[in-house]
């Protein structure tokens, strides 16, 4: 069926005003759906940019730097309260990133690829701290579980991280 056949069939016995009404309604529906798709993409883009802004914030970057420069190789028994606070900041930030990505509120592959090495290094460096925080007498085994999920995804996307001393 061609468009001209459809118009002839639809217009058969119908007043021109009714035909124009239905054509305008179909056009408006298409415009509304297009606008909704554009708005959805803008909201997703805004959320993605907010995650970058959060992960590049001074406090988060300072905590990751502290983990790399001060805690790398330092026995866990020697960690100070400040060390543990900075470790908590790193865990919380990657846990939030994992939550947002896992729940499809931010782009998955792009962010995990961008942060794969810091995620893997941080997770490895924080092993004893994570174990202590997940003790049932503290927070329980599900504490920061989205950080674990993010770590597994980073390992899947980038199975060969750079050595820890390169950054």
Rosetta blueprint (number, residue, H / E / L):
1 X L
2 X L
3 X H
4 X H
5 X H
6 X H
7 X H
8 X H
9 X H
10 X H
11 X H
12 X L
13 X L
14 X L
15 X L
16 X H
17 X H
18 X H
19 X H
20 X H
21 X H
22 X H
23 X H
24 X H
25 X H
26 X H
27 X H
28 X H
29 X H
30 X H
31 X H
32 X H
33 X H
34 X H
35 X H
36 X H
37 X H
38 X H
39 X H
40 X H
41 X H
42 X H
43 X H
44 X H
45 X H
46 X H
47 X H
48 X H
49 X H
50 X H
51 X H
52 X H
53 X H
54 X H
55 X H
56 X L
57 X L
58 X H
59 X H
60 X H
61 X H
62 X H
63 X H
64 X H
65 X H
66 X H
67 X H
68 X H
69 X H
70 X H
71 X H
72 X L
73 X L
74 X L
75 X L
76 X H
77 X H
78 X H
79 X L
80 X L
81 X H
82 X H
83 X H
84 X H
85 X H
86 X H
87 X H
88 X H
89 X H
90 X H
91 X H
92 X H
93 X H
94 X H
95 X H
96 X H
97 X H
98 X H
99 X H
100 X H
101 X H
102 X H
103 X L
104 X L
105 X L
106 X L
107 X L
108 X H
109 X H
110 X H
111 X H
112 X H
113 X H
114 X H
115 X H
116 X H
117 X H
118 X H
119 X H
120 X H
121 X H
122 X H
123 X H
124 X H
125 X H
126 X L
127 X H
128 X H
129 X H
130 X H
131 X H
132 X H
133 X H
134 X L
135 X L
136 X L
137 X L
138 X L
139 X L
140 X L
141 X L
142 X L
143 X L
144 X L
145 X H
146 X H
147 X H
148 X H
149 X H
150 X H
151 X H
152 X H
153 X H
154 X H
155 X H
156 X H
157 X H
158 X L
159 X L
160 X L
161 X L
162 X L
163 X L
164 X H
165 X H
166 X H
167 X L
